[in-house]
């Protein structure tokens, strides 16, 4: 059972840290915009929030995705509600045995360039994360791929975020079940030197390198990430400053206040490193049972 329902008007909508809404739930999101509200459930407390999606209640919508193609086909419909859109676009160099359901990087880069041209490079954060180290996925390999990506993205992104994979318990369980290569431990000093190399590559291409929840990588060349940054969003969209106080979602997080409208176990990318899915089997079941008419992602609430 859900706990007490609460009406919430919050300016920054996160869509979503918990799943890939642009890739798999774009039509569901469009229907929620048309209805003007959505329900979101706290995955830990079970608390239920009724979140306004009326234009006057949205400061901005922050999208997170590895595949924006389904949303791009509907982007004009989204803009009927708000044009204040910000994008976290993840394009990693992780191999397909670990990240099996994502598009080829060339197709992803094409979509990122489209969004950059439609809005601006300041509207996009390119996420080259997580970095997963195995005997096949070495630091040199990532450096080569990062160089390739930055050359193609030159002029289209200003900020790139990196992080090394966090060994959450369920992530390690999934690696033990599915990944035949095995993970390698890289000493902190080597990670720091590697990150400095990426920062120099990014700088040559006109971008800044940030780190997300990996504060040990911070330096004069590597900046602390704030994935949802109230000051940045206010400046970008010409509003008075909204909340600039950090509301961390985990250790090292620099994000400011937002409301996330996603649900765990509803993304079909199949990334073994993902903290948001328990198992591929559970995710497949959850996705199949979901109805795009529901006012919550993965569940429905009877209003009144």
N, C-alpha and C positions, 0 to 999 in steps of 0.2 A: 504493500500500500504506500501511496505517496503521503508525505507530510503536508502541512498547511500550504495552500496555494497563495502566491503573492503576486500582485500586479507590479511589474517593474518597467519603468521607462528609463532606459540607459542609452547613452549617446553612441557608444562604440560597440558595434556588433561584430563578434568574432565568428567566422564561418569557414573553418572551424579547426581548433587544435585537436579535436577528438575524432575527426573523420575527414574524408575528402568530399566536401559538399559540391564543389564545382565539377568534379569528375563523375560522381555517382548519384548525386541528389539535386542536380540543377533544377529539374522540373518541380520537385517538391519545394525547393526554395522559392521559385517563382510563384507558386500557389500560396505560399505563406505571405509573400509580399502583397499579393492581391487581396488576401483576407485581412492584412494589416496587423497580424500578431502571430506569435509562435510560442509554444511551450518548450521550456528547457529544464532538464532535470540535473541536479548536482549528482555526479556519479558516486560520491562518497556518502553524503548525508541523505540522499533521496529527496531533498527539498525541491519543490516544483515552483518554477517561476513562469508567469505569463508576461512575455516580453513584447512590447509594442514595436511594430515595424511600420508605423505611420511615418511619412516623410518628415514631419516636424519633430519627431522623437529620435531621429537617427543623425548623429554627428557624422558617422562614416561606417562603412562596412569593410572589414578586413577579411579578405579571402585567403585561404591556405590551400595549395593544391600541387600535385605532381602532374596534373593533366587538366588544363583549362579549356580544352577544345569544346566539351559539351556546354560550358557556361558561355564561351565566346559566341556561340550561335544564338544565345538568348540575351546577350549583354544589353541590347537596346531596350528590352523589356525591363531589365533591372534598372536601367537609367530613368524609366518613367517614375520610379519611386525615389531614387537618389543617384546622382552622378558622383557622389563622394565615395569613391571606391579605391581601395588600397590592396595590393597583391603580394603575398608571399609565394614565390614560384620556386619550388624545389626541383632542381636538376642535379642529380648526384652522378657519381661515376661507379656506383655499386653494381656488381654483376647481376645478371638476370636470375641466377639461382638463389639469390638473396632478396632481390627486388624484382619479382617476376612479372608484375602486372602493369608496369609503367611504360609510357611511350618511349620510342627511341629518342635519344637526346637531340638529334637534328630536328625532329618534329616539335619537341618541347621548345627548343630555341626559337623556332619559327613563330610559335604562339607568344613567347615572351616578347619578341620584337614587335609583334602586332600590338600587344597591350602597351608597350612602351611608346609606340608611335601614336596610338589612340589617346593615351593620357599623357604620360611623361616618364622619363627614367626615375624621377623622384617618387612616383607612385608604386614602385616595384622594389622589393627586396629579393635578390636571387639567393636561394639557400643551397649551398654546396654541403649539405649535411643530411644525415650523419656520415662521418668517415668511419668505415668499418675495415679493420686491418686483418687480413688473412695472409696465408703464404702466397696467394695469387694477387691479392689486392694490397700492394706495397705502397709505401710513401712515395717512391719514385713514380709508380703508376699514377697515383692521384695527382702528383705534380704535373705530369705530362697531360693528363686529361683536363686539369684546371687551366693549363695554358691554352689548350685547344678551345675550351669553352669561352675563355675571356677574349680570345681573338675574335670569335664569332659574335660576341655580345658587346664588343667595344662600342661605346657611345649610347648604349641602350640601358645600362644599369649603372647606378652610382654607389650602391651598397651591396656587399656580399657577406653572408653569414656562414660561419663554419662551426662545427662541433664534432667531437668524437663520440661514437656511440656510447650511451650510458648502459651499464650492465644491469638493467632491471631484472628482477628474478624471472618474470614470465618471458622476457626476451631471451635470457640464457637457456631457459627450458626449451623454447622454440628452436634455438640454434642447435641444441643437443639432439632434437628430433629431426630437423630438416637439413641442416647445413653440413655437407660432407667435407668441407675444407678446414673447418676449425678456425678459431680466433687466435690471434697473436697479441701478446702484450708488448707495447712499445714504451720504453722509458720516457718519463716526463720531459727530460732534456731534448730527446729526439723529436717529440711532438712540438715542443716550443720552437725548435730550429726549423722544422717543417712549416709551421704556421708563419714564421717570419718570411720564409721563401714565398709562400702564397701571397703574403701582404705586398711583397715587392712586385710580384707578377700583376696583382690587381692594380697597384698604383700605376704601373706602366700603361695599363688599359683604361685609366681614368676612374678607378673605383677604390672605395675604402673597404678594408676587411674588418669585420666584427666577429666576435665570438659569442655564442649563446650558451650560457651556463657552464662555460669552461674558463673561469676567471684566471686560472693559472697561465693562460695563454696571453693575457693582456700585456701590452707594451706600448711604446711610443707609436708603433705602426699598426697595432691591433686594438680595436676599440670595443668597449663593452656593449653587447647587443641589448636593444630594447625593442622586442618584436612588435609590441603594441605600445607606441610612444605618444602620449597625449600631446606633448609640445609639437612633435613632428606633424601629427594629424591636424592640429589647430593651425599651424603655419601653412600647411599644404592647402587646406580648404578655407582659409581666411576667417576662421572663427576666433572669438576670444578663447584664451587657454582653457582647456578642459583639465581634468585631473592629471597632474604630473607627478603625483606621489606613487612610488613603486608599490604594486600589489603583486608580489611574486607568486607564481604558480608552483615553483619548486626552488631548490637551493640554487642561488646564483642568478635567478631570473630578474630581469630589469624592467618587466612590463608594467604599464599603468592599467587603470581599471577598464574592464570591458565585460561583456556578457557573452559566453560561448553557447551557441545554440545547437551544437552537435551532440552525438551520442557515440560511446565506444562500441566496438564490434559491429560497425556498419560500413567499413571500407574494404573494397575488394582488391586493392593493389597487391596484397599478399606479401608485404615486406616483413621479413623475419625479424628485423630489428625494431619493429614498431611497438611502442608502449601502449597504443590505443586498442589493439586487438589481442584477445586471449589466445585463440587458435583460429586457423583457417576454417575449420569445420563450423565453429560457433558463428563466425562472421558470415559464412555462406547462408546458414539458417536464418540469422537475423536479417540479412539483406532480402532474402526471398519472402519473408513474412511481412516486410515493411510495405505500407500502402502510402502512395504519394498524397492521398487525401488526408492523411493523419496530420493533426496540428502539432505533433511532436515528432522528432526523428526517431523512429523505432517504437513509438507508442502513441496512443490517442487519449485525449482527456475530454470528458463530457463537460462542457461549460455549464455554469449555473449550479 
